[in-house]
Amino acid sequence: MSGCELAEIEQAAGQKCQPIGHIGYYYPAEVWISEYGKLYAKYEYQDEIECFPDVFALIERELRQYKFDSAAMKTVEALDGKL
């Protein structure tokens, strides 16, 4: 994740962002999080930067790339046994 890409992401977001990692397998996206918690993904095969309100929306976008019978996600609280 280069500073050049960070500048592009921050310009699209209109606020400061921090790189958090990659998502995907064959064509992974670099992912950043903004000061207000929105996620921004930049895929190497497309010019536009995609914005997601939360991690669930980002994962849902990734899952749409494949054919599944079903998929389930749990919240952090559920994974911690608090629900």
mmCIF file of the N, C-alpha and C atoms, coordinates in Angstrom:
data_MODEL
# 
_entry.id   MODEL 
# 
loop_
_atom_site.group_PDB 
_atom_site.id 
_atom_site.type_symbol 
_atom_site.label_atom_id 
_atom_site.label_alt_id 
_atom_site.label_comp_id 
_atom_site.label_asym_id 
_atom_site.label_entity_id 
_atom_site.label_seq_id 
_atom_site.pdbx_PDB_ins_code 
_atom_site.Cartn_x 
_atom_site.Cartn_y 
_atom_site.Cartn_z 
_atom_site.occupancy 
_atom_site.B_iso_or_equiv 
_atom_site.pdbx_formal_charge 
_atom_site.auth_seq_id 
_atom_site.auth_comp_id 
_atom_site.auth_asym_id 
_atom_site.auth_atom_id 
_atom_site.pdbx_PDB_model_num 
ATOM 1   N N  . MET A 1 1  ? 0.851   -1.169  0.000   1.00 0.00 ? 1  MET A N  1 
ATOM 2   C CA . MET A 1 1  ? 0.000   0.000   0.000   1.00 0.00 ? 1  MET A CA 1 
ATOM 3   C C  . MET A 1 1  ? 0.899   1.236   0.000   1.00 0.00 ? 1  MET A C  1 
ATOM 4   N N  . SER A 1 2  ? 0.844   1.952   -1.058  1.00 0.00 ? 2  SER A N  1 
ATOM 5   C CA . SER A 1 2  ? 1.744   3.104   -1.199  1.00 0.00 ? 2  SER A CA 1 
ATOM 6   C C  . SER A 1 2  ? 1.074   4.394   -0.748  1.00 0.00 ? 2  SER A C  1 
ATOM 7   N N  . GLY A 1 3  ? 1.914   5.403   -0.480  1.00 0.00 ? 3  GLY A N  1 
ATOM 8   C CA . GLY A 1 3  ? 1.414   6.717   -0.120  1.00 0.00 ? 3  GLY A CA 1 
ATOM 9   C C  . GLY A 1 3  ? 0.609   7.343   -1.239  1.00 0.00 ? 3  GLY A C  1 
ATOM 10  N N  . CYS A 1 4  ? 0.979   7.027   -2.489  1.00 0.00 ? 4  CYS A N  1 
ATOM 11  C CA . CYS A 1 4  ? 0.249   7.536   -3.651  1.00 0.00 ? 4  CYS A CA 1 
ATOM 12  C C  . CYS A 1 4  ? -1.193  7.032   -3.617  1.00 0.00 ? 4  CYS A C  1 
ATOM 13  N N  . GLU A 1 5  ? -1.361  5.749   -3.328  1.00 0.00 ? 5  GLU A N  1 
ATOM 14  C CA . GLU A 1 5  ? -2.708  5.181   -3.242  1.00 0.00 ? 5  GLU A CA 1 
ATOM 15  C C  . GLU A 1 5  ? -3.471  5.794   -2.069  1.00 0.00 ? 5  GLU A C  1 
ATOM 16  N N  . LEU A 1 6  ? -2.790  6.005   -0.943  1.00 0.00 ? 6  LEU A N  1 
ATOM 17  C CA . LEU A 1 6  ? -3.445  6.599   0.217   1.00 0.00 ? 6  LEU A CA 1 
ATOM 18  C C  . LEU A 1 6  ? -3.972  7.985   -0.124  1.00 0.00 ? 6  LEU A C  1 
ATOM 19  N N  . ALA A 1 7  ? -3.190  8.786   -0.832  1.00 0.00 ? 7  ALA A N  1 
ATOM 20  C CA . ALA A 1 7  ? -3.638  10.119  -1.239  1.00 0.00 ? 7  ALA A CA 1 
ATOM 21  C C  . ALA A 1 7  ? -4.882  10.030  -2.110  1.00 0.00 ? 7  ALA A C  1 
ATOM 22  N N  . GLU A 1 8  ? -4.929  9.047   -3.015  1.00 0.00 ? 8  GLU A N  1 
ATOM 23  C CA . GLU A 1 8  ? -6.093  8.850   -3.882  1.00 0.00 ? 8  GLU A CA 1 
ATOM 24  C C  . GLU A 1 8  ? -7.319  8.462   -3.057  1.00 0.00 ? 8  GLU A C  1 
ATOM 25  N N  . ILE A 1 9  ? -7.135  7.592   -2.091  1.00 0.00 ? 9  ILE A N  1 
ATOM 26  C CA . ILE A 1 9  ? -8.234  7.152   -1.233  1.00 0.00 ? 9  ILE A CA 1 
ATOM 27  C C  . ILE A 1 9  ? -8.739  8.321   -0.393  1.00 0.00 ? 9  ILE A C  1 
ATOM 28  N N  . GLU A 1 10 ? -7.823  9.069   0.212   1.00 0.00 ? 10 GLU A N  1 
ATOM 29  C CA . GLU A 1 10 ? -8.231  10.197  1.052   1.00 0.00 ? 10 GLU A CA 1 
ATOM 30  C C  . GLU A 1 10 ? -8.943  11.278  0.246   1.00 0.00 ? 10 GLU A C  1 
ATOM 31  N N  . GLN A 1 11 ? -8.554  11.460  -0.998  1.00 0.00 ? 11 GLN A N  1 
ATOM 32  C CA . GLN A 1 11 ? -9.240  12.422  -1.848  1.00 0.00 ? 11 GLN A CA 1 
ATOM 33  C C  . GLN A 1 11 ? -10.671 11.953  -2.116  1.00 0.00 ? 11 GLN A C  1 
ATOM 34  N N  . ALA A 1 12 ? -10.838 10.666  -2.406  1.00 0.00 ? 12 ALA A N  1 
ATOM 35  C CA . ALA A 1 12 ? -12.176 10.113  -2.651  1.00 0.00 ? 12 ALA A CA 1 
ATOM 36  C C  . ALA A 1 12 ? -13.034 10.161  -1.393  1.00 0.00 ? 12 ALA A C  1 
ATOM 37  N N  . ALA A 1 13 ? -12.430 9.891   -0.236  1.00 0.00 ? 13 ALA A N  1 
ATOM 38  C CA . ALA A 1 13 ? -13.169 9.856   1.027   1.00 0.00 ? 13 ALA A CA 1 
ATOM 39  C C  . ALA A 1 13 ? -13.452 11.259  1.567   1.00 0.00 ? 13 ALA A C  1 
ATOM 40  N N  . GLY A 1 14 ? -12.584 12.202  1.247   1.00 0.00 ? 14 GLY A N  1 
ATOM 41  C CA . GLY A 1 14 ? -12.739 13.541  1.789   1.00 0.00 ? 14 GLY A CA 1 
ATOM 42  C C  . GLY A 1 14 ? -12.330 13.644  3.243   1.00 0.00 ? 14 GLY A C  1 
ATOM 43  N N  . GLN A 1 15 ? -11.547 12.660  3.714   1.00 0.00 ? 15 GLN A N  1 
ATOM 44  C CA . GLN A 1 15 ? -11.080 12.651  5.101   1.00 0.00 ? 15 GLN A CA 1 
ATOM 45  C C  . GLN A 1 15 ? -9.862  11.743  5.223   1.00 0.00 ? 15 GLN A C  1 
ATOM 46  N N  . LYS A 1 16 ? -9.216  11.784  6.356   1.00 0.00 ? 16 LYS A N  1 
ATOM 47  C CA . LYS A 1 16 ? -8.039  10.947  6.596   1.00 0.00 ? 16 LYS A CA 1 
ATOM 48  C C  . LYS A 1 16 ? -8.447  9.476   6.646   1.00 0.00 ? 16 LYS A C  1 
ATOM 49  N N  . CYS A 1 17 ? -7.569  8.617   6.136   1.00 0.00 ? 17 CYS A N  1 
ATOM 50  C CA . CYS A 1 17 ? -7.821  7.172   6.135   1.00 0.00 ? 17 CYS A CA 1 
ATOM 51  C C  . CYS A 1 17 ? -6.562  6.432   6.568   1.00 0.00 ? 17 CYS A C  1 
ATOM 52  N N  . GLN A 1 18 ? -6.747  5.204   6.996   1.00 0.00 ? 18 GLN A N  1 
ATOM 53  C CA . GLN A 1 18 ? -5.641  4.336   7.373   1.00 0.00 ? 18 GLN A CA 1 
ATOM 54  C C  . GLN A 1 18 ? -5.768  3.020   6.614   1.00 0.00 ? 18 GLN A C  1 
ATOM 55  N N  . PRO A 1 19 ? -4.655  2.492   6.083   1.00 0.00 ? 19 PRO A N  1 
ATOM 56  C CA . PRO A 1 19 ? -4.725  1.190   5.422   1.00 0.00 ? 19 PRO A CA 1 
ATOM 57  C C  . PRO A 1 19 ? -4.956  0.101   6.464   1.00 0.00 ? 19 PRO A C  1 
ATOM 58  N N  . ILE A 1 20 ? -5.810  -0.879  6.127   1.00 0.00 ? 20 ILE A N  1 
ATOM 59  C CA . ILE A 1 20 ? -6.042  -1.966  7.084   1.00 0.00 ? 20 ILE A CA 1 
ATOM 60  C C  . ILE A 1 20 ? -5.740  -3.343  6.519   1.00 0.00 ? 20 ILE A C  1 
ATOM 61  N N  . GLY A 1 21 ? -5.609  -3.485  5.197   1.00 0.00 ? 21 GLY A N  1 
ATOM 62  C CA . GLY A 1 21 ? -5.252  -4.794  4.662   1.00 0.00 ? 21 GLY A CA 1 
ATOM 63  C C  . GLY A 1 21 ? -5.829  -5.058  3.295   1.00 0.00 ? 21 GLY A C  1 
ATOM 64  N N  . HIS A 1 22 ? -5.930  -6.341  2.988   1.00 0.00 ? 22 HIS A N  1 
ATOM 65  C CA . HIS A 1 22 ? -6.425  -6.804  1.691   1.00 0.00 ? 22 HIS A CA 1 
ATOM 66  C C  . HIS A 1 22 ? -7.599  -7.753  1.908   1.00 0.00 ? 22 HIS A C  1 
ATOM 67  N N  . ILE A 1 23 ? -8.493  -7.806  0.908   1.00 0.00 ? 23 ILE A N  1 
ATOM 68  C CA . ILE A 1 23 ? -9.589  -8.768  0.923   1.00 0.00 ? 23 ILE A CA 1 
ATOM 69  C C  . ILE A 1 23 ? -9.695  -9.357  -0.473  1.00 0.00 ? 23 ILE A C  1 
ATOM 70  N N  . GLY A 1 24 ? -9.983  -10.637 -0.533  1.00 0.00 ? 24 GLY A N  1 
ATOM 71  C CA . GLY A 1 24 ? -10.110 -11.316 -1.814  1.00 0.00 ? 24 GLY A CA 1 
ATOM 72  C C  . GLY A 1 24 ? -8.988  -12.314 -2.016  1.00 0.00 ? 24 GLY A C  1 
ATOM 73  N N  . TYR A 1 25 ? -9.110  -13.105 -3.068  1.00 0.00 ? 25 TYR A N  1 
ATOM 74  C CA . TYR A 1 25 ? -8.125  -14.152 -3.315  1.00 0.00 ? 25 TYR A CA 1 
ATOM 75  C C  . TYR A 1 25 ? -7.392  -13.921 -4.632  1.00 0.00 ? 25 TYR A C  1 
ATOM 76  N N  . TYR A 1 26 ? -8.092  -14.105 -5.752  1.00 0.00 ? 26 TYR A N  1 
ATOM 77  C CA . TYR A 1 26 ? -7.435  -13.966 -7.054  1.00 0.00 ? 26 TYR A CA 1 
ATOM 78  C C  . TYR A 1 26 ? -7.081  -12.522 -7.390  1.00 0.00 ? 26 TYR A C  1 
ATOM 79  N N  . TYR A 1 27 ? -7.997  -11.609 -7.146  1.00 0.00 ? 27 TYR A N  1 
ATOM 80  C CA . TYR A 1 27 ? -7.782  -10.186 -7.410  1.00 0.00 ? 27 TYR A CA 1 
ATOM 81  C C  . TYR A 1 27 ? -8.126  -9.400  -6.148  1.00 0.00 ? 27 TYR A C  1 
ATOM 82  N N  . PRO A 1 28 ? -7.263  -9.444  -5.150  1.00 0.00 ? 28 PRO A N  1 
ATOM 83  C CA . PRO A 1 28 ? -7.609  -8.802  -3.879  1.00 0.00 ? 28 PRO A CA 1 
ATOM 84  C C  . PRO A 1 28 ? -7.664  -7.282  -3.990  1.00 0.00 ? 28 PRO A C  1 
ATOM 85  N N  . ALA A 1 29 ? -8.451  -6.715  -3.123  1.00 0.00 ? 29 ALA A N  1 
ATOM 86  C CA . ALA A 1 29 ? -8.552  -5.256  -3.021  1.00 0.00 ? 29 ALA A CA 1 
ATOM 87  C C  . ALA A 1 29 ? -7.727  -4.800  -1.830  1.00 0.00 ? 29 ALA A C  1 
ATOM 88  N N  . GLU A 1 30 ? -7.144  -3.618  -1.969  1.00 0.00 ? 30 GLU A N  1 
ATOM 89  C CA . GLU A 1 30 ? -6.531  -2.973  -0.824  1.00 0.00 ? 30 GLU A CA 1 
ATOM 90  C C  . GLU A 1 30 ? -7.649  -2.205  -0.120  1.00 0.00 ? 30 GLU A C  1 
ATOM 91  N N  . VAL A 1 31 ? -7.678  -2.289  1.201   1.00 0.00 ? 31 VAL A N  1 
ATOM 92  C CA . VAL A 1 31 ? -8.791  -1.710  1.967   1.00 0.00 ? 31 VAL A CA 1 
ATOM 93  C C  . VAL A 1 31 ? -8.262  -0.691  2.972   1.00 0.00 ? 31 VAL A C  1 
ATOM 94  N N  . TRP A 1 32 ? -8.964  0.440   3.049   1.00 0.00 ? 32 TRP A N  1 
ATOM 95  C CA . TRP A 1 32 ? -8.654  1.509   3.995   1.00 0.00 ? 32 TRP A CA 1 
ATOM 96  C C  . TRP A 1 32 ? -9.897  1.796   4.824   1.00 0.00 ? 32 TRP A C  1 
ATOM 97  N N  . ILE A 1 33 ? -9.693  2.348   6.012   1.00 0.00 ? 33 ILE A N  1 
ATOM 98  C CA . ILE A 1 33 ? -10.816 2.773   6.851   1.00 0.00 ? 33 ILE A CA 1 
ATOM 99  C C  . ILE A 1 33 ? -10.675 4.278   7.097   1.00 0.00 ? 33 ILE A C  1 
ATOM 100 N N  . SER A 1 34 ? -11.807 4.971   7.011   1.00 0.00 ? 34 SER A N  1 
ATOM 101 C CA . SER A 1 34 ? -11.805 6.427   7.204   1.00 0.00 ? 34 SER A CA 1 
ATOM 102 C C  . SER A 1 34 ? -11.963 6.767   8.681   1.00 0.00 ? 34 SER A C  1 
ATOM 103 N N  . GLU A 1 35 ? -11.812 8.042   8.978   1.00 0.00 ? 35 GLU A N  1 
ATOM 104 C CA . GLU A 1 35 ? -11.963 8.524   10.358  1.00 0.00 ? 35 GLU A CA 1 
ATOM 105 C C  . GLU A 1 35 ? -13.336 8.195   10.933  1.00 0.00 ? 35 GLU A C  1 
ATOM 106 N N  . TYR A 1 36 ? -14.345 8.123   10.058  1.00 0.00 ? 36 TYR A N  1 
ATOM 107 C CA . TYR A 1 36 ? -15.705 7.861   10.528  1.00 0.00 ? 36 TYR A CA 1 
ATOM 108 C C  . TYR A 1 36 ? -16.145 6.420   10.306  1.00 0.00 ? 36 TYR A C  1 
ATOM 109 N N  . GLY A 1 37 ? -15.197 5.524   10.010  1.00 0.00 ? 37 GLY A N  1 
ATOM 110 C CA . GLY A 1 37 ? -15.487 4.103   9.972   1.00 0.00 ? 37 GLY A CA 1 
ATOM 111 C C  . GLY A 1 37 ? -15.930 3.527   8.647   1.00 0.00 ? 37 GLY A C  1 
ATOM 112 N N  . LYS A 1 38 ? -16.025 4.330   7.598   1.00 0.00 ? 38 LYS A N  1 
ATOM 113 C CA . LYS A 1 38 ? -16.363 3.761   6.292   1.00 0.00 ? 38 LYS A CA 1 
ATOM 114 C C  . LYS A 1 38 ? -15.137 3.060   5.723   1.00 0.00 ? 38 LYS A C  1 
ATOM 115 N N  . LEU A 1 39 ? -15.397 2.027   4.944   1.00 0.00 ? 39 LEU A N  1 
ATOM 116 C CA . LEU A 1 39 ? -14.317 1.270   4.320   1.00 0.00 ? 39 LEU A CA 1 
ATOM 117 C C  . LEU A 1 39 ? -14.225 1.618   2.847   1.00 0.00 ? 39 LEU A C  1 
ATOM 118 N N  . TYR A 1 40 ? -13.013 1.738   2.348   1.00 0.00 ? 40 TYR A N  1 
ATOM 119 C CA . TYR A 1 40 ? -12.760 2.053   0.946   1.00 0.00 ? 40 TYR A CA 1 
ATOM 120 C C  . TYR A 1 40 ? -11.886 0.957   0.362   1.00 0.00 ? 40 TYR A C  1 
ATOM 121 N N  . ALA A 1 41 ? -12.311 0.413   -0.785  1.00 0.00 ? 41 ALA A N  1 
ATOM 122 C CA . ALA A 1 41 ? -11.581 -0.686  -1.426  1.00 0.00 ? 41 ALA A CA 1 
ATOM 123 C C  . ALA A 1 41 ? -11.162 -0.279  -2.827  1.00 0.00 ? 41 ALA A C  1 
ATOM 124 N N  . LYS A 1 42 ? -9.927  -0.586  -3.164  1.00 0.00 ? 42 LYS A N  1 
ATOM 125 C CA . LYS A 1 42 ? -9.385  -0.297  -4.502  1.00 0.00 ? 42 LYS A CA 1 
ATOM 126 C C  . LYS A 1 42 ? -8.913  -1.620  -5.094  1.00 0.00 ? 42 LYS A C  1 
ATOM 127 N N  . TYR A 1 43 ? -9.598  -2.050  -6.145  1.00 0.00 ? 43 TYR A N  1 
ATOM 128 C CA . TYR A 1 43 ? -9.246  -3.289  -6.848  1.00 0.00 ? 43 TYR A CA 1 
ATOM 129 C C  . TYR A 1 43 ? -8.304  -2.961  -7.992  1.00 0.00 ? 43 TYR A C  1 
ATOM 130 N N  . GLU A 1 44 ? -7.314  -3.807  -8.224  1.00 0.00 ? 44 GLU A N  1 
ATOM 131 C CA . GLU A 1 44 ? -6.323  -3.533  -9.272  1.00 0.00 ? 44 GLU A CA 1 
ATOM 132 C C  . GLU A 1 44 ? -6.921  -3.565  -10.670 1.00 0.00 ? 44 GLU A C  1 
ATOM 133 N N  . TYR A 1 45 ? -8.054  -4.213  -10.850 1.00 0.00 ? 45 TYR A N  1 
ATOM 134 C CA . TYR A 1 45 ? -8.644  -4.351  -12.180 1.00 0.00 ? 45 TYR A CA 1 
ATOM 135 C C  . TYR A 1 45 ? -9.691  -3.276  -12.495 1.00 0.00 ? 45 TYR A C  1 
ATOM 136 N N  . GLN A 1 46 ? -9.881  -2.299  -11.605 1.00 0.00 ? 46 GLN A N  1 
ATOM 137 C CA . GLN A 1 46 ? -10.836 -1.229  -11.891 1.00 0.00 ? 46 GLN A CA 1 
ATOM 138 C C  . GLN A 1 46 ? -10.282 0.096   -11.374 1.00 0.00 ? 46 GLN A C  1 
ATOM 139 N N  . ASP A 1 47 ? -10.717 1.164   -12.002 1.00 0.00 ? 47 ASP A N  1 
ATOM 140 C CA . ASP A 1 47 ? -10.213 2.487   -11.644 1.00 0.00 ? 47 ASP A CA 1 
ATOM 141 C C  . ASP A 1 47 ? -10.939 3.104   -10.453 1.00 0.00 ? 47 ASP A C  1 
ATOM 142 N N  . GLU A 1 48 ? -12.236 2.802   -10.313 1.00 0.00 ? 48 GLU A N  1 
ATOM 143 C CA . GLU A 1 48 ? -12.995 3.452   -9.250  1.00 0.00 ? 48 GLU A CA 1 
ATOM 144 C C  . GLU A 1 48 ? -12.702 2.829   -7.891  1.00 0.00 ? 48 GLU A C  1 
ATOM 145 N N  . ILE A 1 49 ? -12.910 3.644   -6.881  1.00 0.00 ? 49 ILE A N  1 
ATOM 146 C CA . ILE A 1 49 ? -12.744 3.222   -5.487  1.00 0.00 ? 49 ILE A CA 1 
ATOM 147 C C  . ILE A 1 49 ? -14.140 2.963   -4.945  1.00 0.00 ? 49 ILE A C  1 
ATOM 148 N N  . GLU A 1 50 ? -14.335 1.812   -4.348  1.00 0.00 ? 50 GLU A N  1 
ATOM 149 C CA . GLU A 1 50 ? -15.646 1.466   -3.803  1.00 0.00 ? 50 GLU A CA 1 
ATOM 150 C C  . GLU A 1 50 ? -15.705 1.817   -2.321  1.00 0.00 ? 50 GLU A C  1 
ATOM 151 N N  . CYS A 1 51 ? -16.848 2.327   -1.884  1.00 0.00 ? 51 CYS A N  1 
ATOM 152 C CA . CYS A 1 51 ? -17.067 2.723   -0.491  1.00 0.00 ? 51 CYS A CA 1 
ATOM 153 C C  . CYS A 1 51 ? -18.104 1.794   0.135   1.00 0.00 ? 51 CYS A C  1 
ATOM 154 N N  . PHE A 1 52 ? -17.844 1.370   1.377   1.00 0.00 ? 52 PHE A N  1 
ATOM 155 C CA . PHE A 1 52 ? -18.751 0.476   2.087   1.00 0.00 ? 52 PHE A CA 1 
ATOM 156 C C  . PHE A 1 52 ? -19.028 1.033   3.475   1.00 0.00 ? 52 PHE A C  1 
ATOM 157 N N  . PRO A 1 53 ? -20.279 0.959   3.940   1.00 0.00 ? 53 PRO A N  1 
ATOM 158 C CA . PRO A 1 53 ? -20.620 1.519   5.245   1.00 0.00 ? 53 PRO A CA 1 
ATOM 159 C C  . PRO A 1 53 ? -20.048 0.712   6.407   1.00 0.00 ? 53 PRO A C  1 
ATOM 160 N N  . ASP A 1 54 ? -19.801 -0.580  6.174   1.00 0.00 ? 54 ASP A N  1 
ATOM 161 C CA . ASP A 1 54 ? -19.273 -1.434  7.238   1.00 0.00 ? 54 ASP A CA 1 
ATOM 162 C C  . ASP A 1 54 ? -18.625 -2.677  6.629   1.00 0.00 ? 54 ASP A C  1 
ATOM 163 N N  . VAL A 1 55 ? -17.991 -3.469  7.470   1.00 0.00 ? 55 VAL A N  1 
ATOM 164 C CA . VAL A 1 55 ? -17.270 -4.650  6.993   1.00 0.00 ? 55 VAL A CA 1 
ATOM 165 C C  . VAL A 1 55 ? -18.225 -5.702  6.419   1.00 0.00 ? 55 VAL A C  1 
ATOM 166 N N  . PHE A 1 56 ? -19.452 -5.756  6.922   1.00 0.00 ? 56 PHE A N  1 
ATOM 167 C CA . PHE A 1 56 ? -20.413 -6.727  6.403   1.00 0.00 ? 56 PHE A CA 1 
ATOM 168 C C  . PHE A 1 56 ? -20.747 -6.446  4.949   1.00 0.00 ? 56 PHE A C  1 
ATOM 169 N N  . ALA A 1 57 ? -20.892 -5.184  4.586   1.00 0.00 ? 57 ALA A N  1 
ATOM 170 C CA . ALA A 1 57 ? -21.178 -4.821  3.190   1.00 0.00 ? 57 ALA A CA 1 
ATOM 171 C C  . ALA A 1 57 ? -19.997 -5.167  2.290   1.00 0.00 ? 57 ALA A C  1 
ATOM 172 N N  . LEU A 1 58 ? -18.783 -4.962  2.786   1.00 0.00 ? 58 LEU A N  1 
ATOM 173 C CA . LEU A 1 58 ? -17.591 -5.308  2.013   1.00 0.00 ? 58 LEU A CA 1 
ATOM 174 C C  . LEU A 1 58 ? -17.501 -6.816  1.787   1.00 0.00 ? 58 LEU A C  1 
ATOM 175 N N  . ILE A 1 59 ? -17.743 -7.593  2.819   1.00 0.00 ? 59 ILE A N  1 
ATOM 176 C CA . ILE A 1 59 ? -17.704 -9.051  2.693   1.00 0.00 ? 59 ILE A CA 1 
ATOM 177 C C  . ILE A 1 59 ? -18.818 -9.535  1.774   1.00 0.00 ? 59 ILE A C  1 
ATOM 178 N N  . GLU A 1 60 ? -19.997 -8.944  1.882   1.00 0.00 ? 60 GLU A N  1 
ATOM 179 C CA . GLU A 1 60 ? -21.105 -9.310  1.001   1.00 0.00 ? 60 GLU A CA 1 
ATOM 180 C C  . GLU A 1 60 ? -20.738 -9.084  -0.462  1.00 0.00 ? 60 GLU A C  1 
ATOM 181 N N  . ARG A 1 61 ? -20.074 -7.979  -0.762  1.00 0.00 ? 61 ARG A N  1 
ATOM 182 C CA . ARG A 1 61 ? -19.643 -7.710  -2.135  1.00 0.00 ? 61 ARG A CA 1 
ATOM 183 C C  . ARG A 1 61 ? -18.687 -8.789  -2.614  1.00 0.00 ? 61 ARG A C  1 
ATOM 184 N N  . GLU A 1 62 ? -17.774 -9.220  -1.752  1.00 0.00 ? 62 GLU A N  1 
ATOM 185 C CA . GLU A 1 62 ? -16.827 -10.273 -2.111  1.00 0.00 ? 62 GLU A CA 1 
ATOM 186 C C  . GLU A 1 62 ? -17.546 -11.605 -2.348  1.00 0.00 ? 62 GLU A C  1 
ATOM 187 N N  . LEU A 1 63 ? -18.520 -11.911 -1.499  1.00 0.00 ? 63 LEU A N  1 
ATOM 188 C CA . LEU A 1 63 ? -19.227 -13.188 -1.621  1.00 0.00 ? 63 LEU A CA 1 
ATOM 189 C C  . LEU A 1 63 ? -20.073 -13.255 -2.891  1.00 0.00 ? 63 LEU A C  1 
ATOM 190 N N  . ARG A 1 64 ? -20.525 -12.116 -3.403  1.00 0.00 ? 64 ARG A N  1 
ATOM 191 C CA . ARG A 1 64 ? -21.323 -12.109 -4.631  1.00 0.00 ? 64 ARG A CA 1 
ATOM 192 C C  . ARG A 1 64 ? -20.524 -12.575 -5.844  1.00 0.00 ? 64 ARG A C  1 
ATOM 193 N N  . GLN A 1 65 ? -19.209 -12.605 -5.722  1.00 0.00 ? 65 GLN A N  1 
ATOM 194 C CA . GLN A 1 65 ? -18.348 -13.021 -6.832  1.00 0.00 ? 65 GLN A CA 1 
ATOM 195 C C  . GLN A 1 65 ? -18.399 -14.537 -7.055  1.00 0.00 ? 65 GLN A C  1 
ATOM 196 N N  . TYR A 1 66 ? -18.945 -15.262 -6.103  1.00 0.00 ? 66 TYR A N  1 
ATOM 197 C CA . TYR A 1 66 ? -18.940 -16.727 -6.145  1.00 0.00 ? 66 TYR A CA 1 
ATOM 198 C C  . TYR A 1 66 ? -20.347 -17.263 -5.950  1.00 0.00 ? 66 TYR A C  1 
ATOM 199 N N  . LYS A 1 67 ? -20.557 -18.493 -6.376  1.00 0.00 ? 67 LYS A N  1 
ATOM 200 C CA . LYS A 1 67 ? -21.862 -19.121 -6.205  1.00 0.00 ? 67 LYS A CA 1 
ATOM 201 C C  . LYS A 1 67 ? -21.847 -19.949 -4.917  1.00 0.00 ? 67 LYS A C  1 
ATOM 202 N N  . PHE A 1 68 ? -22.730 -19.582 -4.003  1.00 0.00 ? 68 PHE A N  1 
ATOM 203 C CA . PHE A 1 68 ? -22.866 -20.262 -2.721  1.00 0.00 ? 68 PHE A CA 1 
ATOM 204 C C  . PHE A 1 68 ? -24.315 -20.656 -2.528  1.00 0.00 ? 68 PHE A C  1 
ATOM 205 N N  . ASP A 1 69 ? -24.546 -21.708 -1.785  1.00 0.00 ? 69 ASP A N  1 
ATOM 206 C CA . ASP A 1 69 ? -25.909 -22.035 -1.368  1.00 0.00 ? 69 ASP A CA 1 
ATOM 207 C C  . ASP A 1 69 ? -26.325 -21.123 -0.225  1.00 0.00 ? 69 ASP A C  1 
ATOM 208 N N  . SER A 1 70 ? -25.370 -20.846 0.662   1.00 0.00 ? 70 SER A N  1 
ATOM 209 C CA . SER A 1 70 ? -25.657 -19.948 1.780   1.00 0.00 ? 70 SER A CA 1 
ATOM 210 C C  . SER A 1 70 ? -24.348 -19.459 2.379   1.00 0.00 ? 70 SER A C  1 
ATOM 211 N N  . ALA A 1 71 ? -24.451 -18.391 3.125   1.00 0.00 ? 71 ALA A N  1 
ATOM 212 C CA . ALA A 1 71 ? -23.323 -17.840 3.868   1.00 0.00 ? 71 ALA A CA 1 
ATOM 213 C C  . ALA A 1 71 ? -23.884 -17.174 5.110   1.00 0.00 ? 71 ALA A C  1 
ATOM 214 N N  . ALA A 1 72 ? -23.140 -17.202 6.189   1.00 0.00 ? 72 ALA A N  1 
ATOM 215 C CA . ALA A 1 72 ? -23.586 -16.583 7.432   1.00 0.00 ? 72 ALA A CA 1 
ATOM 216 C C  . ALA A 1 72 ? -22.420 -15.839 8.060   1.00 0.00 ? 72 ALA A C  1 
ATOM 217 N N  . MET A 1 73 ? -22.743 -14.729 8.693   1.00 0.00 ? 73 MET A N  1 
ATOM 218 C CA . MET A 1 73 ? -21.732 -13.953 9.409   1.00 0.00 ? 73 MET A CA 1 
ATOM 219 C C  . MET A 1 73 ? -22.253 -13.692 10.808  1.00 0.00 ? 73 MET A C  1 
ATOM 220 N N  . LYS A 1 74 ? -21.341 -13.719 11.762  1.00 0.00 ? 74 LYS A N  1 
ATOM 221 C CA . LYS A 1 74 ? -21.708 -13.416 13.137  1.00 0.00 ? 74 LYS A CA 1 
ATOM 222 C C  . LYS A 1 74 ? -21.055 -12.106 13.551  1.00 0.00 ? 74 LYS A C  1 
ATOM 223 N N  . THR A 1 75 ? -21.682 -11.413 14.454  1.00 0.00 ? 75 THR A N  1 
ATOM 224 C CA . THR A 1 75 ? -21.103 -10.190 14.985  1.00 0.00 ? 75 THR A CA 1 
ATOM 225 C C  . THR A 1 75 ? -19.961 -10.545 15.928  1.00 0.00 ? 75 THR A C  1 
ATOM 226 N N  . VAL A 1 76 ? -19.144 -9.569  16.239  1.00 0.00 ? 76 VAL A N  1 
ATOM 227 C CA . VAL A 1 76 ? -18.051 -9.791  17.186  1.00 0.00 ? 76 VAL A CA 1 
ATOM 228 C C  . VAL A 1 76 ? -18.599 -10.246 18.538  1.00 0.00 ? 76 VAL A C  1 
ATOM 229 N N  . GLU A 1 77 ? -19.705 -9.642  18.954  1.00 0.00 ? 77 GLU A N  1 
ATOM 230 C CA . GLU A 1 77 ? -20.308 -10.016 20.227  1.00 0.00 ? 77 GLU A CA 1 
ATOM 231 C C  . GLU A 1 77 ? -20.727 -11.484 20.234  1.00 0.00 ? 77 GLU A C  1 
ATOM 232 N N  . ALA A 1 78 ? -21.296 -11.949 19.110  1.00 0.00 ? 78 ALA A N  1 
ATOM 233 C CA . ALA A 1 78 ? -21.710 -13.347 19.019  1.00 0.00 ? 78 ALA A CA 1 
ATOM 234 C C  . ALA A 1 78 ? -20.492 -14.265 19.041  1.00 0.00 ? 78 ALA A C  1 
ATOM 235 N N  . LEU A 1 79 ? -19.430 -13.869 18.368  1.00 0.00 ? 79 LEU A N  1 
ATOM 236 C CA . LEU A 1 79 ? -18.218 -14.679 18.359  1.00 0.00 ? 79 LEU A CA 1 
ATOM 237 C C  . LEU A 1 79 ? -17.569 -14.718 19.744  1.00 0.00 ? 79 LEU A C  1 
ATOM 238 N N  . ASP A 1 80 ? -17.717 -13.652 20.514  1.00 0.00 ? 80 ASP A N  1 
ATOM 239 C CA . ASP A 1 80 ? -17.171 -13.605 21.868  1.00 0.00 ? 80 ASP A CA 1 
ATOM 240 C C  . ASP A 1 80 ? -18.072 -14.305 22.876  1.00 0.00 ? 80 ASP A C  1 
ATOM 241 N N  . GLY A 1 81 ? -19.213 -14.826 22.435  1.00 0.00 ? 81 GLY A N  1 
ATOM 242 C CA . GLY A 1 81 ? -20.140 -15.512 23.327  1.00 0.00 ? 81 GLY A CA 1 
ATOM 243 C C  . GLY A 1 81 ? -20.958 -14.568 24.193  1.00 0.00 ? 81 GLY A C  1 
ATOM 244 N N  . LYS A 1 82 ? -21.042 -13.294 23.818  1.00 0.00 ? 82 LYS A N  1 
ATOM 245 C CA . LYS A 1 82 ? -21.798 -12.320 24.597  1.00 0.00 ? 82 LYS A CA 1 
ATOM 246 C C  . LYS A 1 82 ? -23.249 -12.243 24.193  1.00 0.00 ? 82 LYS A C  1 
ATOM 247 N N  . LEU A 1 83 ? -23.626 -12.948 23.122  1.00 0.00 ? 83 LEU A N  1 
ATOM 248 C CA . LEU A 1 83 ? -25.035 -12.953 22.688  1.00 0.00 ? 83 LEU A CA 1 
ATOM 249 C C  . LEU A 1 83 ? -25.619 -14.323 22.846  1.00 0.00 ? 83 LEU A C  1 
# 
